[in-house]
Amino acid sequence: MRIDPGAWIGILGGGQLGRMMVLAAKRMGYRTVVLDPAADCPAAQVSDQHVAARFDESSAVQDFAQRADVVTYEFENIAVATVNQARQFTPVFPNARLLDVSQNRLREKGACRELGLATARYQAVSTAEEVRRGLTMTGTPAVLKTAEGGYDGKGQVVVRSEHDADAAVAALGRPGRSLILEEWIHFDREVSAIVARGQGGETMAFPIGENVHRNGILHTTTVPVQLPAQVAAAIIGAVEQLAGTLDLVGVMAVEFFIVGERVLVNEIAPRPHNSGHYTIEACSTSQFEQHIRAICGLPLGSVDLLAPAAMVNLMGDDWQSAGGTPNYAQALAVPGSHLHIYGKDDPRTGRKMGHITVLAKTRELAHERALTAWQAFSGRKPGKGADAGF
């Protein structure tokens, strides 16, 4: 099924990923409609049309879907029921099964294990007593997470001993809630791989990115990554296997822990991903254009890396650090820097407000300059550890 430029693309969700999907689609000549309850959401600011309604508002979902020739979604906490309703009126990619798997950490890890892909040891739990029993398998420390709904470090707590079990369960919400207890992974590196798969089953994997997190949220992604050949091959093989088995149409990101030469799947995201923002400037085809190509039945584009690159997230904390007014000019004075601001008007702590990508001759120089741009933007002083990167 091919959908040519001039047609309408519907996007469920109006955040920054939706915004960048819209911008890619419009550059290719498509028209767009966004469904999101927020009146001035980032995607609506650049979209042709905006249906301002809740995702569970049946009449609005029908109205939205009937305006579009194809529908996609920009985050995985959209209800499967909403996707299934939209699918009654127009094709929706990626499919509801992939969405359902990615919404639940237990289903996600189970799907990986069924394919023979390694993950952290884990156990389904819902009570403090089950956590205490589970610790005999995972060891301590361990991480207790909500099975559904957590992101960017939310919905999880570290369990350092069995004495923490009651407090950990209480911290994650209502009694009986589905939780997952995972072993603590002392990883050497954390990386992500983004794969695109077209309607005909063709796949294309972007260069693997190395990630550094800060306060549980992605801070930087740097490419290329220097990995042993067998490790890189295992990562690409895993994402292509997942994409094929789950019948992906679109773009999907998979996060991995690397421990020595072991590769462990951490999380799946069935849409463009924060760690793939570098592709906008650094690859022949961005992850967002690739997603549009895939869902519209067009040939996938080249994923060649044009130059080493590093992306750094800009958080609401950075506005606060800068006294409310970041130094855009100093950040853009860093050679090779590209600024993206998402159009959000409330720079809260922990909220993604934008990002900077820097291209350079080497990955080390790109990473160094990305941190320099971030520090200039926010008024921060050079730091160590996660502030300094790898």
QUIHU-V589569 format. One record per run of one state. SS is the DSSP state (alpha for helix, beta for strand, coil for the rest). FROM is the first residue (numbers start at 1). LEN is the number of residues. If there is no record, write none. Layout:
# QUIHU-V589569
ss: [SS,SS]
from: [FROM,FROM]
len: [LEN,LEN]
This chain:
# QUIHU-V589569
ss: [coil,beta,coil,alpha,coil,beta,coil,beta,coil,alpha,coil,beta,coil,alpha,coil,beta,coil,alpha,coil,beta,alpha,coil,beta,coil,beta,coil,alpha,coil,beta,coil,beta,coil,beta,coil,alpha,coil,beta,coil,beta,coil,beta,coil,beta,coil,beta,coil,alpha,coil,beta,coil,beta,coil,alpha,coil,alpha,beta,coil,alpha,coil,beta,coil,beta,alpha,coil,alpha,coil,beta,coil,beta,coil,alpha,coil,alpha,coil]
from: [1,8,13,16,28,31,36,49,52,58,68,70,74,80,88,91,93,96,103,104,105,115,119,120,122,126,128,139,142,147,148,149,156,160,162,172,179,184,189,198,203,206,209,215,217,224,229,246,250,260,262,270,274,277,279,283,284,287,296,305,306,308,316,322,328,333,337,342,352,361,363,379,385,388]
len: [7,5,3,12,3,5,13,3,6,10,2,4,6,8,3,2,3,7,1,1,10,4,1,2,4,2,11,3,5,1,1,7,4,2,10,7,5,5,9,5,3,3,6,2,7,5,17,4,10,2,8,4,3,2,4,1,3,9,9,1,2,8,6,6,5,4,5,10,9,2,16,6,3,3]
